[in-house]
Amino acid sequence: MTEAQGPQGRVLVIAGSDSGGGAGIQADIKTISMLGGYAMTAVTAITVQDTTGVHGVWPVPIEAVTGQMQVTLADIGADAIKTGMLGSAALVEAVAECLAANASMIPRVIDPVMIATSGHRLVEAKGVEAIRSELVPGARLVTPNAPEAEVLTGKAVETVDGQRRAAEQLLELGANGALVKGGHIPGSKITDVLQTTTGEWIFESRRIETTSTHGTGCVLASAIAALLAQGESVPDAVEQGRDYLMGAIRAAKGFGRGAGPLHHGWVLDDED
């Protein structure tokens, strides 16, 4: 496959498995597929997880993670990379080295997964620093929610101005784009702030009152990656990715006793 053929929609996802199917690798595959992309995976951890929380985490050996990355990139190739749960500083560093050696020119969407919806911490403190120093620089887009943005930048993120300051700081750290999400900030509407090296965009939507919010960050980052992998610009990918996310939240079926999963296949329902 040659560069002249242009983007083919191939996305390599480097993230953990969610046995409940609402977040992580499972949500990533569903989202990328629904948006017309082709998902490949490098599984970083096996989680025992449902809508009520994370009940156990078994990290995959680092050599197995980088091995998955190397063979898929060498054989199939990728048009975008998406990272999710990485867990440890050693894994972050190994992933960064593998990407530098095998995918230096492929756009990266970095979802700095730190805390599950249930409150379970998913990355150690040294891992946060490694994300900041190894994965943020050079990223096409970093997609933190407000608490994650605060941890990465040291800026308070309680208002739109706070989101803007955090996005600016992420660009100063070397990211080419930052989407600081506002879902954790109280209010009747959700505001997401996108800044890139060429401009700023503000996206607003009415808050949907629901308990089905498990995996929203995974879904949005994967949607954006899928769209970038098909040639969309960052602002257009964010706008279309948000539209897909909102549809998946509205169509959620209320599964589980806790924070329920979204309905990733709602676009198929919409065609009926």
C-alpha positions as a Markdown table, in Angstrom:
| # | Residue | x | y | z |
|---|---|---|---|---|
| 1 | Met | 0.0 | 0.0 | 0.0 |
| 2 | Thr | 1.6 | 3.3 | -1.0 |
| 3 | Glu | 1.3 | 6.8 | 0.3 |
| 4 | Ala | -0.2 | 7.9 | -3.0 |
| 5 | Gln | -3.4 | 6.0 | -2.2 |
| 6 | Gly | -4.0 | 8.3 | 0.7 |
| 7 | Pro | -5.6 | 7.5 | 4.1 |
| 8 | Gln | -7.1 | 4.1 | 4.4 |
| 9 | Gly | -8.8 | 4.4 | 7.7 |
| 10 | Arg | -6.4 | 2.0 | 9.6 |
| 11 | Val | -6.2 | 2.7 | 13.3 |
| 12 | Leu | -3.8 | 1.0 | 15.8 |
| 13 | Val | -5.2 | 1.2 | 19.3 |
| 14 | Ile | -2.9 | 0.7 | 22.2 |
| 15 | Ala | -5.1 | 0.3 | 25.3 |
| 16 | Gly | -6.5 | -2.0 | 27.9 |
| 17 | Ser | -9.4 | -4.5 | 27.7 |
| 18 | Asp | -12.7 | -3.8 | 29.4 |
| 19 | Ser | -14.6 | -7.1 | 30.1 |
| 20 | Gly | -17.8 | -5.1 | 30.3 |
| 21 | Gly | -17.4 | -3.9 | 26.7 |
| 22 | Gly | -18.2 | -0.2 | 27.5 |
| 23 | Ala | -14.7 | 1.2 | 27.4 |
| 24 | Gly | -11.1 | 0.4 | 26.4 |
| 25 | Ile | -10.3 | -1.8 | 23.5 |
| 26 | Gln | -13.8 | -3.1 | 23.1 |
| 27 | Ala | -15.3 | 0.4 | 22.8 |
| 28 | Asp | -12.5 | 1.5 | 20.5 |
| 29 | Ile | -13.1 | -1.4 | 18.0 |
| 30 | Lys | -16.8 | -0.7 | 18.0 |
| 31 | Thr | -16.4 | 3.0 | 17.5 |
| 32 | Ile | -13.8 | 2.8 | 14.8 |
| 33 | Ser | -15.8 | 0.2 | 12.9 |
| 34 | Met | -19.0 | 2.2 | 13.1 |
| 35 | Leu | -17.2 | 5.2 | 11.6 |
| 36 | Gly | -15.9 | 3.2 | 8.7 |
| 37 | Gly | -12.3 | 2.6 | 9.9 |
| 38 | Tyr | -10.3 | -0.5 | 10.4 |
| 39 | Ala | -9.2 | -1.2 | 14.0 |
| 40 | Met | -6.1 | -3.1 | 15.1 |
| 41 | Thr | -5.1 | -3.5 | 18.7 |
| 42 | Ala | -2.1 | -3.8 | 21.1 |
| 43 | Val | -3.7 | -4.9 | 24.4 |
| 44 | Thr | -1.9 | -3.4 | 27.4 |
| 45 | Ala | -3.9 | -4.9 | 30.3 |
| 46 | Ile | -6.7 | -7.2 | 31.1 |
| 47 | Thr | -9.2 | -5.7 | 33.4 |
| 48 | Val | -12.0 | -7.4 | 35.4 |
| 49 | Gln | -14.5 | -4.6 | 34.9 |
| 50 | Asp | -18.3 | -4.0 | 34.7 |
| 51 | Thr | -20.5 | -0.9 | 35.0 |
| 52 | Thr | -19.9 | -0.7 | 38.8 |
| 53 | Gly | -16.2 | -0.5 | 38.7 |
| 54 | Val | -12.8 | -2.1 | 38.0 |
| 55 | His | -12.3 | -5.2 | 40.2 |
| 56 | Gly | -8.9 | -6.2 | 39.0 |
| 57 | Val | -6.1 | -5.3 | 36.6 |
| 58 | Trp | -3.5 | -7.7 | 35.0 |
| 59 | Pro | -0.9 | -5.9 | 33.0 |
| 60 | Val | 0.2 | -7.5 | 29.7 |
| 61 | Pro | 4.1 | -8.0 | 29.5 |
| 62 | Ile | 5.7 | -5.0 | 27.9 |
| 63 | Glu | 7.3 | -7.2 | 25.2 |
| 64 | Ala | 3.9 | -8.5 | 24.3 |
| 65 | Val | 2.5 | -4.9 | 23.9 |
| 66 | Thr | 5.4 | -3.7 | 21.7 |
| 67 | Gly | 5.3 | -7.0 | 19.8 |
| 68 | Gln | 1.6 | -6.4 | 18.9 |
| 69 | Met | 2.5 | -2.9 | 17.8 |
| 70 | Gln | 5.4 | -4.0 | 15.6 |
| 71 | Val | 3.8 | -6.8 | 13.7 |
| 72 | Thr | 0.6 | -4.9 | 12.9 |
| 73 | Leu | 2.5 | -1.8 | 11.8 |
| 74 | Ala | 4.9 | -3.8 | 9.7 |
| 75 | Asp | 2.2 | -5.9 | 8.0 |
| 76 | Ile | -0.9 | -3.8 | 7.8 |
| 77 | Gly | 0.3 | -0.3 | 8.5 |
| 78 | Ala | -1.7 | 2.5 | 10.1 |
| 79 | Asp | -3.1 | 5.9 | 9.3 |
| 80 | Ala | -3.6 | 6.9 | 12.9 |
| 81 | Ile | -2.5 | 5.7 | 16.3 |
| 82 | Lys | -4.7 | 6.0 | 19.4 |
| 83 | Thr | -3.4 | 5.3 | 23.0 |
| 84 | Gly | -5.6 | 4.7 | 26.0 |
| 85 | Met | -4.8 | 3.0 | 29.3 |
| 86 | Leu | -1.0 | 2.4 | 29.6 |
| 87 | Gly | -0.7 | 2.0 | 33.4 |
| 88 | Ser | 3.1 | 2.3 | 34.1 |
| 89 | Ala | 6.0 | 4.6 | 33.3 |
| 90 | Ala | 7.9 | 1.7 | 31.9 |
| 91 | Leu | 5.1 | 0.8 | 29.4 |
| 92 | Val | 4.6 | 4.5 | 28.4 |
| 93 | Glu | 8.4 | 4.7 | 27.6 |
| 94 | Ala | 8.4 | 1.4 | 25.7 |
| 95 | Val | 5.3 | 2.5 | 23.7 |
| 96 | Ala | 6.9 | 5.9 | 22.9 |
| 97 | Glu | 10.1 | 4.2 | 21.8 |
| 98 | Cys | 8.2 | 1.7 | 19.6 |
| 99 | Leu | 6.2 | 4.5 | 18.0 |
| 100 | Ala | 9.4 | 6.5 | 17.3 |
| 101 | Ala | 11.0 | 3.5 | 15.6 |
| 102 | Asn | 8.0 | 2.2 | 13.7 |
| 103 | Ala | 5.4 | 5.0 | 13.3 |
| 104 | Ser | 7.1 | 8.4 | 13.6 |
| 105 | Met | 5.1 | 10.0 | 10.8 |
| 106 | Ile | 1.7 | 8.6 | 11.8 |
| 107 | Pro | -0.6 | 11.0 | 13.6 |
| 108 | Arg | -1.2 | 10.1 | 17.3 |
| 109 | Val | -4.3 | 10.7 | 19.3 |
| 110 | Ile | -3.3 | 10.5 | 23.0 |
| 111 | Asp | -6.1 | 9.8 | 25.4 |
| 112 | Pro | -4.4 | 10.2 | 28.8 |
| 113 | Val | -6.5 | 7.6 | 30.6 |
| 114 | Met | -5.9 | 8.1 | 34.4 |
| 115 | Ile | -9.0 | 7.4 | 36.3 |
| 116 | Ala | -12.0 | 5.2 | 35.5 |
| 117 | Thr | -15.5 | 6.5 | 35.6 |
| 118 | Ser | -15.9 | 4.5 | 38.9 |
| 119 | Gly | -12.9 | 6.4 | 40.4 |
| 120 | His | -10.4 | 3.6 | 40.1 |
| 121 | Arg | -6.9 | 5.0 | 39.4 |
| 122 | Leu | -5.5 | 3.4 | 36.1 |
| 123 | Val | -2.0 | 4.9 | 36.0 |
| 124 | Glu | 0.7 | 5.4 | 38.5 |
| 125 | Ala | 2.2 | 8.8 | 39.3 |
| 126 | Lys | 5.4 | 8.1 | 37.4 |
| 127 | Gly | 3.3 | 7.0 | 34.4 |
| 128 | Val | 1.6 | 10.4 | 34.4 |
| 129 | Glu | 5.0 | 12.1 | 34.1 |
| 130 | Ala | 6.0 | 9.7 | 31.4 |
| 131 | Ile | 2.8 | 10.6 | 29.4 |
| 132 | Arg | 3.6 | 14.3 | 29.8 |
| 133 | Ser | 7.2 | 13.9 | 28.7 |
| 134 | Glu | 7.1 | 11.0 | 26.2 |
| 135 | Leu | 3.7 | 11.0 | 24.5 |
| 136 | Val | 2.3 | 14.5 | 24.6 |
| 137 | Pro | 5.2 | 16.0 | 22.6 |
| 138 | Gly | 4.5 | 15.5 | 18.9 |
| 139 | Ala | 1.0 | 14.2 | 19.4 |
| 140 | Arg | -1.5 | 15.3 | 16.7 |
| 141 | Leu | -4.1 | 15.6 | 19.5 |
| 142 | Val | -4.2 | 15.1 | 23.3 |
| 143 | Thr | -7.8 | 14.6 | 24.6 |
| 144 | Pro | -7.8 | 15.0 | 28.5 |
| 145 | Asn | -11.0 | 15.6 | 30.5 |
| 146 | Ala | -10.8 | 18.4 | 33.1 |
| 147 | Pro | -9.3 | 16.3 | 35.9 |
| 148 | Glu | -6.7 | 14.8 | 33.6 |
| 149 | Ala | -5.8 | 18.2 | 32.1 |
| 150 | Glu | -5.3 | 19.5 | 35.7 |
| 151 | Val | -2.9 | 16.7 | 36.4 |
| 152 | Leu | -1.0 | 17.1 | 33.2 |
| 153 | Thr | -0.6 | 20.8 | 33.3 |
| 154 | Gly | -1.0 | 22.0 | 36.9 |
| 155 | Lys | -3.7 | 24.4 | 35.8 |
| 156 | Ala | -7.1 | 24.6 | 37.5 |
| 157 | Val | -9.7 | 23.5 | 35.0 |
| 158 | Glu | -13.0 | 24.6 | 36.4 |
| 159 | Thr | -14.2 | 27.0 | 33.7 |
| 160 | Val | -13.8 | 27.5 | 29.9 |
| 161 | Asp | -10.9 | 29.9 | 30.7 |
| 162 | Gly | -9.3 | 27.1 | 32.7 |
| 163 | Gln | -9.7 | 24.8 | 29.7 |
| 164 | Arg | -8.1 | 27.3 | 27.4 |
| 165 | Arg | -5.1 | 27.8 | 29.7 |
| 166 | Ala | -4.7 | 24.0 | 30.0 |
| 167 | Ala | -4.8 | 23.6 | 26.3 |
| 168 | Glu | -2.2 | 26.3 | 25.8 |
| 169 | Gln | 0.0 | 24.5 | 28.3 |
| 170 | Leu | -0.3 | 21.2 | 26.4 |
| 171 | Leu | 0.7 | 23.0 | 23.2 |
| 172 | Glu | 3.7 | 24.4 | 25.1 |
| 173 | Leu | 4.6 | 20.9 | 26.2 |
| 174 | Gly | 4.9 | 20.0 | 22.5 |
| 175 | Ala | 1.4 | 18.7 | 21.4 |
| 176 | Asn | 0.2 | 19.9 | 18.0 |
| 177 | Gly | -3.4 | 19.9 | 19.3 |
| 178 | Ala | -5.3 | 19.7 | 22.6 |
| 179 | Leu | -8.9 | 19.0 | 23.2 |
| 180 | Val | -9.7 | 19.8 | 26.8 |
| 181 | Lys | -13.1 | 18.3 | 27.5 |
| 182 | Gly | -15.7 | 19.9 | 29.8 |
| 183 | Gly | -17.9 | 17.0 | 30.8 |
| 184 | His | -16.7 | 17.1 | 34.4 |
| 185 | Ile | -17.4 | 20.8 | 34.8 |
| 186 | Pro | -20.9 | 21.4 | 36.2 |
| 187 | Gly | -23.5 | 23.1 | 34.1 |
| 188 | Ser | -26.4 | 22.5 | 31.7 |
| 189 | Lys | -24.2 | 22.5 | 28.7 |
| 190 | Ile | -20.8 | 20.9 | 28.0 |
| 191 | Thr | -18.1 | 22.9 | 26.4 |
| 192 | Asp | -15.0 | 21.4 | 24.8 |
| 193 | Val | -12.0 | 23.6 | 23.9 |
| 194 | Leu | -9.8 | 22.6 | 21.0 |
| 195 | Gln | -6.6 | 24.4 | 20.3 |
| 196 | Thr | -4.0 | 23.5 | 17.7 |
| 197 | Thr | -1.0 | 25.3 | 16.4 |
| 198 | Thr | -3.2 | 27.1 | 13.9 |
| 199 | Gly | -6.2 | 28.2 | 15.9 |
| 200 | Glu | -8.9 | 27.6 | 18.5 |
| 201 | Trp | -12.4 | 26.1 | 18.3 |
| 202 | Ile | -15.1 | 26.0 | 20.9 |
| 203 | Phe | -17.7 | 23.1 | 20.8 |
| 204 | Glu | -20.9 | 23.3 | 22.9 |
| 205 | Ser | -23.7 | 20.8 | 23.4 |
| 206 | Arg | -26.6 | 20.4 | 25.9 |
| 207 | Arg | -25.8 | 18.0 | 28.7 |
| 208 | Ile | -27.6 | 14.7 | 28.4 |
| 209 | Glu | -29.0 | 13.6 | 31.8 |
| 210 | Thr | -28.1 | 9.9 | 32.0 |
| 211 | Thr | -26.2 | 7.4 | 34.0 |
| 212 | Ser | -24.8 | 5.8 | 30.8 |
| 213 | Thr | -21.5 | 7.5 | 30.6 |
| 214 | His | -19.0 | 4.6 | 30.8 |
| 215 | Gly | -16.3 | 4.9 | 28.2 |
| 216 | Thr | -17.2 | 8.3 | 26.8 |
| 217 | Gly | -13.5 | 9.4 | 26.7 |
| 218 | Cys | -12.5 | 6.2 | 24.9 |
| 219 | Val | -15.2 | 6.6 | 22.4 |
| 220 | Leu | -14.5 | 10.2 | 21.5 |
| 221 | Ala | -10.8 | 9.7 | 21.1 |
| 222 | Ser | -11.3 | 6.6 | 18.9 |
| 223 | Ala | -13.9 | 8.4 | 16.8 |
| 224 | Ile | -11.5 | 11.3 | 16.2 |
| 225 | Ala | -8.7 | 8.8 | 15.4 |
| 226 | Ala | -10.9 | 6.9 | 12.9 |
| 227 | Leu | -11.9 | 10.2 | 11.2 |
| 228 | Leu | -8.3 | 11.4 | 11.0 |
| 229 | Ala | -7.3 | 8.1 | 9.6 |
| 230 | Gln | -9.8 | 8.7 | 6.8 |
| 231 | Gly | -8.3 | 12.1 | 5.9 |
| 232 | Glu | -10.5 | 14.5 | 8.0 |
| 233 | Ser | -8.9 | 17.6 | 9.5 |
| 234 | Val | -8.5 | 17.8 | 13.3 |
| 235 | Pro | -11.4 | 20.3 | 13.8 |
| 236 | Asp | -13.7 | 18.4 | 11.5 |
| 237 | Ala | -12.8 | 15.1 | 13.2 |
| 238 | Val | -13.5 | 16.5 | 16.6 |
| 239 | Glu | -16.9 | 17.9 | 15.5 |
| 240 | Gln | -18.0 | 14.7 | 13.8 |
| 241 | Gly | -16.6 | 12.6 | 16.7 |
| 242 | Arg | -18.6 | 14.6 | 19.2 |
| 243 | Asp | -21.7 | 14.1 | 17.1 |
| 244 | Tyr | -21.2 | 10.4 | 17.1 |
| 245 | Leu | -20.6 | 10.4 | 20.9 |
| 246 | Met | -23.7 | 12.4 | 21.6 |
| 247 | Gly | -25.8 | 10.0 | 19.5 |
| 248 | Ala | -24.3 | 7.0 | 21.3 |
| 249 | Ile | -25.1 | 8.5 | 24.7 |
| 250 | Arg | -28.7 | 9.3 | 23.7 |
| 251 | Ala | -29.2 | 5.8 | 22.4 |
| 252 | Ala | -27.7 | 4.0 | 25.4 |
| 253 | Lys | -29.9 | 1.1 | 26.5 |
| 254 | Gly | -29.3 | 1.4 | 30.3 |
| 255 | Phe | -27.4 | -1.8 | 30.7 |
| 256 | Gly | -25.8 | -2.6 | 34.1 |
| 257 | Arg | -26.2 | -1.5 | 37.7 |
| 258 | Gly | -23.7 | 1.3 | 37.5 |
| 259 | Ala | -22.3 | 3.7 | 34.9 |
| 260 | Gly | -23.8 | 2.1 | 31.8 |
| 261 | Pro | -22.2 | 1.7 | 28.4 |
| 262 | Leu | -23.1 | 3.8 | 25.4 |
| 263 | His | -24.8 | 2.3 | 22.3 |
| 264 | His | -21.9 | 2.3 | 19.9 |
| 265 | Gly | -24.1 | 0.9 | 17.1 |
| 266 | Trp | -26.7 | 3.6 | 17.1 |
| 267 | Val | -25.7 | 4.7 | 13.6 |
| 268 | Leu | -27.0 | 1.3 | 12.3 |
| 269 | Asp | -30.3 | 1.9 | 14.1 |
| 270 | Asp | -30.5 | 5.3 | 12.5 |
| 271 | Glu | -30.4 | 3.7 | 9.1 |
| 272 | Asp | -33.4 | 1.5 | 9.7 |
